């Protein structure tokens, strides 16, 4: 019997969740992740947002294998972002061609690039022109149809890329509805670059199913919400173990306490502090149970909030 393919685990970037503090403490307490990606860096009013620059600062990511993700509408914007990032010394950059939110797509960014193949070519031309930096792409099947990748794939195939991460939905689905696996398999066959799979990975069993179906046709998997829901998922897959509920809850509480100290030191006001800290639990209902999850997420003040966490 052949040994099952063992995949590298990539932690997907999620705006408002996987910032520098989360990445550092996740690696320290749970681990198992090969690469963490930053929420996308973008231009605003002619420059990179200060919060994005802070998030990718090397001194805020010490010891963590971080790849900045960027989002741009054309080649000129991509080059402007890359140039402003040069002082940080990154040699790997991921390009977002999959963000499904209208705030980005209506400006021709993220999955909105599918409507502008000429802009995709501009971006890929800039990628080809850069030396000293390796690029990758995170993308979907299309903006509003699952075959729109076909028009841009020849351009992508002709560009030197480290790999492509594919989420087999279209942008108008956002993160709901069925994955278009038949279209994904067609895209996988047509792509000349290594492919990482992203989408609906919630358990070790989900990763193993992909390994049994695709083997070495995939270069790895990218997980976002599944790791936010069960932070131990990557380590459990890497080790071939299943963490006990008691140990998992204990580690979750340790990580939360570190984030508590961090956010309360940089955010003024209890309401704002709790609003930010509460996002830690947004996807964790399947892990801690609905009753405990509601008690934590509905707590109206710090006293009740921390009491609910103590009761876990």
C-alpha positions, 0 to 999 in steps of 0.5 A: 500500500502506498504511503499517503502524500504529506502536504505542507500547510499554509495558513490563509490570510484573513483580514481582521484575524491573522495579524502579526500577533495572532501569527506569532502566538499561533506558531508558538503555542500550536505550530504545524504551519509551514507558511503564514500569509499576511492579510493583503497589503494595499495602496490607499491615497497613493501609499501603502496603509500604515497598518499594512506596513506595521503588520509586515514589519520583520521585527513583528514577525521574528521567527515566523515564516511569513509571506506578505500578500498584496492586492493590485489592480494593474502592473503599475500599482503592483510595482509601487507596492513592491518598491515600498516593501523593499526595505523589509527584505522580503524575497517572497510575495503572494498576489491576491487574485481571489478576493471576492468582496465587491469593495475590491472587485468593483475596482478591478482588484482580487477576483475583479481582475478576471474581467480585465485580462489585459491587467492580468498581463500587466501584472504578470509582466511586472512579475517577470521583470522583478529579480530577487523576489519570487511571486505566487498567486492566490486565485479563484475560478472566476468572478461570476463564472467557473470557466473564466480562469481559462482566459488568464491561464495562458498568461499565468503559465508563461510567468515564472511563479513559485505556485498558485493557490486555487479556491474552487469557487467564483467570487459571487459565491464568496465563501458559501455554496458548493466547491466547483471540483470538476472545474478545479480539476480541469484548471489543475490539469491546465496549470503548469505551476505547482498548485495549492488547494484552498477551500472548506478544509475543516479537519485532518480527514479533509486534508487526507481526503485531498491527499488520497484524491490528488496525491502529488498533483497538489503541492500543499493545502491552504487553510483559513477558517478551519484553523481559526475554528481549531487552531491545533489542526495543522499540528494534529495533521503534522503529528498524526495525533488528535489533541484532547479537548482538555489540552486544546481548550487549555492552549486556546486560553493561553493564546487568548491571554497573550492576545488579550495582553497585546490588544489591551496594550495598544487599543484604548477603551474597553469597548474597542478592546473587547470588540477586537479581542472577541473576533478570536472566537468568531469561528470557534463555535464547533470547538468550544460548543454553542452554549460557551460560544454564545456566552463569550460572544454575547458578553457585554462587558469585560467582567462577563467576558472573562468570566465566560472564558474562565468557565470553558 
